[in-house]
Structure formats: C-alpha cells, structure tokens
Amino acid sequence: MAVYAAPVQELIDELGRLPGVGPKSAQRIAFHLLKLSREDALRLAKAVVEAKDRVAWCTRCFNVAEGELCGICTDDRRDATVVCVVEEPRDLVAVEKTQEFRGRYHVLGGAMSPIEGIGPEHLRVKELLARIDAEEITEVILCTNPNIEGETTAMYLARLLKPLGLRVTRIASGLPVGGDLEYADELTLGRALEGRRELEG
C-alpha cells in the first residue's frame, strides 16, 4: 500500500536519485517543495530546465560553458602554457577562489576507481594528451583530490606526462588526506597550490 499520493512518491523517488540525497533527505526536500508557492516551485523548475538547455561542456577544458568555450578558456590574459588538472568543475571553482592560479584548466570528469570500474578510458585523459602539443603546454599541475582515487589518478597521469618532457607537479598536501577540494578553504588550497611539488614519472 502506497503511503503517499503517486505524484509525491514520484517526486521523492526522483530526488532520491540525486547524489548525496538519501531517502529521508529526499522526503524532507519533497515536502519543502510542496510548501513553496507555485511561483517559487516554477522558478526552481525553470532554473533546472534553463541550465539543461543553455549549459554545455567547454570543448577545450570541459568546464561548464554557455558557448563553445568557457570564460576561462576565452580569457587571453591567462597563461595557456600551464594547465591545472581537476576532477570536476566544482574543483575548478575551488582553485579559482584562491586567486593563486592564472593558467588554464582541464576537467577529467572524475577520478580513477578500480573498485567502481572507472579506468583512464572513462576520463578525459586522451583529450588532455591532445592539448599538450596543440597548446604548447609546458607545465601540468595535478590538482586531484587528496584521497586514494585522486592520488591514483595523479600518479597515473604523472607516468603518462613525464616522458613528454613537461614539468608535472602535484599540489602540496596542506589539504587533509581523504578530503575534497570543494570543501577546502581558500587559504589552505592557495598554499597547497603554491607549495606544489614535482612528480617523477
């Protein structure tokens, strides 16, 4: 026997599919949305649809973009020879907040995780390699999360990139091991970026 009316259960089920939203949270969010005025609910729905319709991936770095390229890739003042490799667009935002980095980015779209069956072929590694010569990149900063998946990805990329004669660096571990970049404060992340170290291939 269904406890909630079908539309409510459907809303809870859809919310429950979002990352980090468990059944209880999905229920709480659903009832919050039901309490909203129709105008507020429509504004939220419109924002979701607009984002889906207007936002794509930057064809160069795979950050979120409204056009073919994101705002960072179209900014001529940035150093095109230095690329900071991050896992997700939210990590790029975290690095940008430090105001320590003036190069460009490359978003992998995740990290290697043998347990979950995510190998390099599931990430944008080929695209990164294609950029090296095309954009005359001289340094790659590996700014993956300081957890097992992030470290594995960084070591894999270092082995791949070092033979190409690049400077390959890794952000310093001023960040807590097992943490996520998006939760690091700007000062800690800024210092980690400043104290990056060269990696051996």
N, C-alpha and C positions, 0 to 999 in steps of 0.2 A: 504493500500500500504506500502510495506516494505521500510524503509529509507535506511538501509544498506544491502549490499550483504549478503546472507544467512550465509556464514562462519563467517563473522564479527559479525552478530547478535547473532550467536550461542556462540561465544567467550564472548561477553558482557553478555549474559544470564548466562553462567557458572560462570563467575567472580562475577556476582551479587548474586550468591548463597553463596559466602564466607561470614563469619561473619564480620560485620562492614563495608562491602562494599556495598554502595548504588548504584543506577542506574548511577549517574554522575561519581562516582569513577570507576565503572566498565567500563564505556565508556573511561575514561581517561587512565586506565591501558591497555585496549584493544588496543588503538591507540599507546600507548607507545610500546607495544609488537610488533605491526605491523611495527614500525620504526626500531626495532632491526635487526641486521644482522641475517641471517638464523642460523649461528653458535651459536650466543648468545641465540636465541629462543630455539634451540635444547638442549643447555646446561641446560636451565631452565626446559624444559620438562623432560630431563634425570634426573635432581635432584629430581623432583617430583616422577617419577617412581621408582627411586632408594630408596627413603625414604619409599615409599609404600611397596616395595619388601623386604627391609632389616630391617626395624624397626618394632618392635612389642612392647607389654606391658610386663614389668618385671612381672614374675609370683609371686613374693613376694610383691612388693610395688606398682606395676602398673605405675611406671615411664616408660619413653620410654627406650627401650633397643635393642641392636643388637643381643644379645643372649637370653638365658632363663632368666638370671638375669641382672640387670643394674650394672653399675660400682660402685655405692654407696653400693648396697647390697653385692657385692663381695669383698668390701674393709674390711679386717679383723681388721683394726685399728679403725674402728668406733664402738661406744658404741651401742651394739644391744639391750640393755635394755631400751633405751629411743627412742621413736618414735614421730616424728613430723607429724601431720596430716594436709595435704594441699588439696585444691580443685583440682588443675590441675598441670601438670608437670611444667608449666611456673612459678608457685608459688614456687615450689621446687627450681628452678634455682635462684629465687629472694632470698630465705633464704640462699642458698649456698654461694651467693655473699657476705653475711655479714661476713662469716668465724667465726660465733659465735656458730654454731651448729655442733657437731661431732657425732650425733646419726644417726639413720636411719629414713626413711620416710614411709608414707602411703598416696597414692593419691586416693582421694574419687571419682574423675571423675565428680565433680560438687558440688552443694550445694542444700539443700532442698528449694523448692519454691512452696508452695501450689497453688499460682496463676497459675504457669505453669504446675501444676500437677506433680511436682517432689518430691517424698517422699523418705524416707530412703531406700526403696526397690529398688530404681533406682541408688543408690550409693553403693560404695564398703564397706558397714558397716559390713556385715556378715564376709567378708574377714579380716577386722580389728580385729573383736572379735576372729576369729580363730587364729590369730597371738599371742594374749596375752599370753596364756599358752604355746603354741608351742615354742615361742621365749623368754619366761620368762621376758616379758616386765614389768618394774616397774613404768615408767612414760610415759604418753601420753600428748604431747603438742598440743593443738588445735590451729592451725595456719590458720584458715579460714579467708576469707576477712572480714574487719570491716564494713559490710553492713547488711541489715536485713536478707538476706538469709544466710550469713556466721554466724551471731550471732545465728539464729535459729538452724542451723546445730550444732554449738558448744554446745549450751545448751542441745540439744537432745543427743549428744554423751556423754556429762558430766553425764547426768542422767543414761545413759546406763553403763558407765565405772566405776563410783564411787563405786557402790556396789561390784565391783570385787576387791576392796582393793588397787587400783592403785593410784598413785599421778596423778591427772588430772589438768593440768594448761592451761591457755589461754594467748596468747601474750598480753602484755600491750598495752593500746590504745595510744601509741605515734604515731599511724597511724591515719590519718583523717578518721572519720566515713563516710562510703559511698564510700571509696576509694578502690583501688585494689592493692594487694600486688606487682604485677609485675611492678607497676609504683612507688613504694616506693624507696627512695634512701637507699643505704646500711646502712648508719649510723642510720637513723630512724628505719629501720627494725631490725638492730642489737640491738638497745636499747630496742625495743619492745620485742625482744626475751629474753634479759637479765632480763627485768622487768616483766616477765610473772607471773601471779597470780594463786593461787589455786582456782579451781571451786568447788562449792558444788553440790552434786548430787541431 
